[in-house]
Amino acid sequence: MPEWYEQLRSQMPVTQKWAYFDHAAVAPLSLPAQRALQEWAADLAENGDANWGVWRKEVERVRRTAAKLLNAKQAEIALIHNTTEGVNLVAEGFPWRAGDNVVLPMGEFPTNLFPWLNLADRGVEVRQVKTERERLDLAAVAAACDERTRIVSVSWVGYATGWRNDLDALVELAHGQGALLFVDAIQALGVQPLDVAQTPVDFLAADGHKWMLGPEGAGVFYVRREHLEQLRPLGVGWNSVKQAGEFSDSRLDLKETAGRYEGGSYNMPGIAALGASLALLSEYGAPAIAERIDDVGNQLCDALTSRGATIVSCREPQRRSGIVAFDWPTTESPVEIQRRCREQGVILNTRGGHLRVSPHVYTNADDIAQLCAALEATS
């Protein structure tokens, strides 16, 4: 009987054509997600809104799945379009006062920078803590905080080299400073375990189109219930109120859940597809998935270094993730190597002047061998 990750591999059509190492950018869809999209399209084409209620129930099923993934309450989960939307729900909704500040690492993906910089006209300062290859010094974070620090915002896993931050330590640090912790979780959610009852982050957002194997345009926003009334509701619409669907009732009676942020029509097909992939991953559980990704990453690093590559990413057990950045011994640019690997059926990426590979649990030894052969062909 094949290992469980080989069973999951059979649900990934991309493996029929590519050795795929770019989940940190855009993941290929799982077969269940593909089917969900096709079923929704066929239903809408053939029936219009006759089965709208069925798809609306699917939204709640996905919300339950997302809540279970985080060990959160369903009321703390909103289904959003992307990580940027989640960041802005906090950045624009928080009750700032002139002189307040936000602390975050340098080198963050723009999604976790621009919304905070956009608060300058409200008198909010952004304090960026220096990092080296995304390595974050907690003492430097603490030194950047003061009595006017309201939010510490970090990526759980850095997008360039895959440095994985210690969320337990960051929660303790932020709360000890009287601040709240926002987590951009897009590079880890679904493949790294997180229990928000044990690690009490305050806000979290992640689109589903990377490690959760969903389509673009469907993601998860978590807000700890105690903070719900602290944020000014944004994107308010017909679906934000308790009486959603009763269009003649004009009371602004907001839902007492994170569903108040789902102001308009849902991305029904995207949510259904995300739910299908999450259901597939949940069959195995985040701890087993994280262990498998560690194993694949170690195999990959061994194969690369044995061929002369220099690993840029930190591979310490508590810091590594599914992202491996490396330099290849050649005079060709990383972008040119990326192009030539694609011609050999291998998808990878570049970030910060380095090559970046991001395998998933279904990546196997054949994929790694194909990657190495493609790289050697560029030397």
C-alpha positions in Angstrom: 0.0 0.0 0.0 1.5 3.4 -0.9 2.4 5.9 1.7 -0.3 8.5 2.5 1.6 11.3 0.7 1.7 9.2 -2.5 -2.1 8.8 -2.1 -2.4 12.6 -1.9 -0.1 12.8 -5.0 -2.6 10.9 -7.0 -5.0 13.8 -6.3 -2.6 16.4 -7.9 -3.0 16.5 -11.7 0.0 18.8 -12.0 2.3 15.8 -11.4 1.4 14.4 -14.8 3.3 17.3 -16.5 5.5 19.1 -14.1 8.0 18.7 -11.2 6.3 21.5 -9.3 8.4 23.5 -6.8 6.5 26.8 -6.5 3.8 26.4 -3.9 5.1 29.6 -2.2 3.8 31.5 -5.2 0.7 29.9 -6.7 -0.1 26.2 -6.0 -1.7 23.9 -8.5 -5.2 22.9 -7.7 -6.0 19.5 -6.2 -8.3 17.2 -8.1 -11.1 17.7 -5.5 -10.8 21.5 -5.9 -10.9 21.2 -9.7 -14.1 19.2 -9.4 -15.7 21.7 -7.0 -15.1 24.5 -9.5 -16.5 22.4 -12.4 -19.5 21.3 -10.4 -20.3 24.9 -9.5 -19.9 26.2 -13.0 -22.1 23.4 -14.4 -24.8 24.0 -11.7 -24.9 27.7 -12.3 -25.0 27.3 -16.1 -27.8 24.7 -15.9 -29.8 26.0 -13.0 -29.1 29.6 -12.3 -29.8 30.3 -8.6 -32.1 27.4 -8.0 -29.4 25.7 -5.9 -27.9 28.9 -4.3 -28.9 27.6 -0.8 -26.8 24.5 -1.3 -23.7 26.5 -2.1 -24.4 28.9 0.8 -24.4 25.9 3.1 -21.0 25.0 1.6 -19.7 28.3 2.8 -20.5 27.4 6.4 -18.9 24.0 6.0 -15.7 25.6 4.8 -15.9 28.1 7.7 -16.1 25.1 10.1 -13.1 23.4 8.4 -11.1 26.6 8.7 -12.0 27.0 12.4 -11.0 23.5 13.1 -7.7 24.0 11.3 -6.9 26.8 13.9 -8.9 25.4 16.8 -10.8 28.6 16.7 -14.5 29.3 17.1 -16.5 29.5 13.9 -17.6 33.0 14.9 -14.0 34.1 14.7 -13.6 33.2 11.1 -14.4 35.3 8.0 -13.9 34.0 4.5 -12.1 36.6 2.6 -10.7 37.1 -0.9 -7.0 37.4 -0.1 -4.4 38.1 2.6 -4.4 41.8 1.7 -8.0 42.1 2.6 -7.4 40.6 6.0 -4.5 42.9 6.7 -6.6 45.9 5.8 -9.5 44.8 7.9 -7.2 45.4 10.9 -5.0 48.2 9.6 -8.0 50.3 8.6 -10.4 49.2 11.3 -8.2 49.6 14.3 -9.0 52.6 16.6 -5.7 54.4 16.0 -4.7 57.7 17.6 -2.0 60.0 16.3 1.3 58.9 17.8 0.6 55.2 17.8 3.0 52.8 16.1 3.2 49.4 14.4 6.3 47.2 14.6 7.2 44.8 11.9 10.3 43.1 10.4 12.1 44.6 7.4 11.8 42.6 4.2 8.1 41.7 4.7 6.0 40.9 1.6 4.3 44.2 0.5 1.0 42.9 1.7 2.3 43.1 5.3 3.8 46.5 4.8 1.8 48.8 2.5 -1.4 48.8 4.5 0.5 49.9 7.6 2.4 52.6 5.7 -0.9 53.8 4.4 -1.8 54.9 8.0 0.7 57.7 7.9 -1.9 60.4 7.3 -3.6 59.2 10.6 -0.4 59.8 12.5 0.6 56.1 12.8 4.3 55.3 12.6 5.7 52.1 11.1 8.8 50.8 12.8 10.7 48.2 10.8 13.1 46.0 12.6 16.3 45.0 10.7 16.6 41.4 9.6 19.3 39.3 7.9 17.8 36.9 5.4 14.5 37.2 7.3 16.0 36.1 10.6 14.2 38.1 13.3 15.8 39.0 16.6 13.1 39.1 19.3 15.2 41.4 21.4 15.3 43.9 18.5 11.5 43.7 18.2 11.1 44.4 21.9 13.5 47.3 21.7 11.4 48.8 18.9 8.2 48.7 21.0 7.1 51.3 23.5 3.9 52.4 25.3 2.4 53.6 22.0 3.0 50.3 20.1 -0.5 48.9 19.3 0.3 46.1 16.9 3.2 43.8 16.1 2.7 42.4 12.6 4.8 39.5 11.3 4.8 36.8 8.6 4.6 33.3 10.2 7.0 32.2 7.4 9.1 34.6 5.3 8.4 34.5 1.6 12.0 34.9 0.4 14.0 32.3 2.4 11.3 30.6 4.5 12.4 31.7 8.0 9.7 30.5 10.3 8.9 32.8 13.3 8.2 31.5 16.8 4.6 32.6 17.2 4.5 31.6 20.9 7.5 33.8 21.6 6.0 36.7 19.5 2.6 36.5 21.2 4.3 36.7 24.6 6.5 39.6 23.5 3.7 41.6 21.9 1.2 41.0 24.8 4.0 41.8 27.3 4.4 45.2 25.6 0.7 45.8 25.7 0.3 45.3 21.9 -1.6 42.8 19.8 -0.1 40.4 17.3 -1.2 40.2 13.7 0.1 37.2 11.6 0.4 36.9 7.9 0.0 33.2 7.7 -0.1 32.6 3.9 3.2 30.8 3.8 2.3 28.3 6.5 -1.4 27.8 7.1 -2.5 24.4 6.2 0.9 22.7 6.5 2.1 23.9 9.9 0.0 23.3 13.0 -1.4 26.2 14.9 -3.8 26.2 17.9 -5.0 29.7 18.6 -6.2 28.5 22.0 -2.6 27.7 23.0 -0.9 30.3 20.9 -3.3 33.3 21.3 -2.5 35.4 18.2 -5.0 38.2 17.9 -5.5 38.4 14.1 -4.4 36.2 11.2 -5.0 36.2 7.5 -4.1 33.8 4.7 -5.2 33.4 1.1 -5.7 29.7 0.1 -3.8 29.6 -3.2 -0.4 28.5 -1.8 0.0 25.7 0.7 -3.7 25.1 1.1 -3.9 24.1 -2.6 -6.9 26.3 -3.3 -7.7 28.9 -6.0 -6.8 32.5 -5.9 -9.5 34.7 -4.4 -10.5 32.6 -1.4 -8.9 32.8 2.0 -9.3 32.9 5.8 -9.3 35.8 8.3 -9.2 35.1 12.0 -10.1 37.7 14.7 -10.1 36.7 18.3 -13.6 37.2 19.5 -12.7 39.7 22.2 -11.3 42.1 19.6 -14.3 42.0 17.3 -15.9 45.1 18.7 -12.6 46.9 18.8 -12.3 47.0 15.0 -14.4 49.4 13.0 -16.3 47.2 10.5 -15.2 47.7 6.9 -16.8 46.6 3.6 -20.2 46.6 5.2 -23.1 45.4 3.0 -26.3 43.4 2.9 -24.5 40.3 4.2 -22.9 42.0 7.2 -26.1 42.2 9.3 -28.0 39.6 11.3 -31.0 39.8 9.0 -29.0 39.2 5.8 -31.4 38.4 3.0 -34.3 40.4 4.4 -33.6 43.3 2.1 -36.6 45.4 3.3 -35.2 45.5 6.8 -33.0 48.6 6.9 -31.5 48.3 10.4 -27.7 48.2 10.6 -27.7 45.4 13.1 -24.2 43.9 12.5 -23.5 40.2 13.0 -21.8 39.4 16.2 -19.3 37.3 14.4 -16.4 37.8 11.9 -19.1 37.3 9.3 -19.8 41.0 9.5 -16.8 41.4 7.2 -18.4 39.4 4.4 -20.4 42.3 3.2 -21.4 41.2 -0.3 -21.7 38.1 -2.4 -19.4 35.3 -1.7 -16.8 33.9 -4.1 -18.9 30.7 -4.1 -16.7 28.6 -6.5 -13.5 29.7 -4.9 -14.7 28.9 -1.4 -16.0 25.5 -2.4 -12.7 24.7 -4.1 -10.7 25.9 -1.1 -12.9 23.7 1.1 -12.3 20.7 -1.1 -8.5 21.0 -0.8 -8.7 21.7 3.0 -10.8 18.6 3.4 -8.2 16.6 1.5 -5.3 17.9 3.6 -7.3 17.5 6.9 -7.5 13.7 6.2 -3.8 13.7 7.2 -3.5 16.5 9.7 -1.1 19.4 10.0 1.4 17.7 12.2 1.9 14.8 9.8 2.0 17.3 6.9 4.6 19.4 8.6 6.8 16.4 9.3 6.6 15.2 5.7 7.5 18.7 4.4 10.5 18.7 6.7 11.5 15.4 5.3 11.1 16.5 1.7 13.0 19.7 2.4 15.9 17.8 4.0 16.1 15.4 1.0 16.0 18.4 -1.3 18.8 20.3 0.5 21.0 17.1 0.6 20.5 16.7 -3.1 21.3 20.3 -3.9 24.3 20.6 -1.6 25.8 17.4 -2.9 25.8 19.1 -6.3 27.5 22.3 -5.2 24.5 24.5 -4.3 24.6 26.8 -1.3 21.6 26.8 0.9 20.5 30.3 1.9 17.6 29.3 4.1 17.9 28.5 7.8 17.4 24.8 8.2 17.3 24.6 12.0 14.4 22.4 13.0 12.4 25.2 14.7 13.0 27.7 11.9 12.7 25.8 8.6 9.6 25.7 6.5 8.6 24.4 3.0 10.6 27.2 1.4 14.2 26.6 0.4 16.3 29.4 -1.1 19.7 28.6 -2.6 22.4 29.6 -5.0 23.5 27.5 -7.9 27.2 27.3 -9.0 26.9 29.0 -12.4 27.4 32.3 -14.0 23.8 32.4 -15.3 21.3 34.6 -13.5 18.6 33.1 -11.3 16.0 34.3 -13.7 17.7 32.6 -16.6 18.0 29.4 -14.6 14.3 29.6 -13.8 13.5 29.9 -17.5 15.7 27.0 -18.5 14.3 24.8 -15.7 10.8 25.5 -17.0 11.9 24.2 -20.4 12.9 21.0 -18.7 9.5 20.6 -17.0 10.5 22.0 -13.6 8.7 25.0 -12.0 10.6 27.0 -9.5 11.0 30.7 -8.7 13.4 33.4 -7.7 13.3 35.9 -4.8 15.9 38.4 -3.5 18.5 37.3 -6.1 18.3 33.6 -5.1 16.6 30.6 -6.5 13.6 29.5 -4.5 12.0 26.1 -4.4 8.8 25.2 -2.3 7.8 21.6 -2.5 4.7 20.1 -0.9 4.0 16.9 0.8 3.3 15.1 -2.5 6.7 16.0 -3.9 8.8 12.8 -4.3 12.3 11.6 -5.1 11.6 11.6 -8.9 10.6 15.3 -8.7 13.8 16.1 -6.8 15.9 14.2 -9.4 14.2 16.0 -12.2 14.9 19.4 -10.5 18.6 18.5 -10.0 19.0 17.3 -13.6 17.4 20.5 -14.9 19.8 22.6 -12.8 22.8 20.6 -13.9 21.8 21.3 -17.5 22.2 25.0 -16.8 25.8 24.7 -15.5 
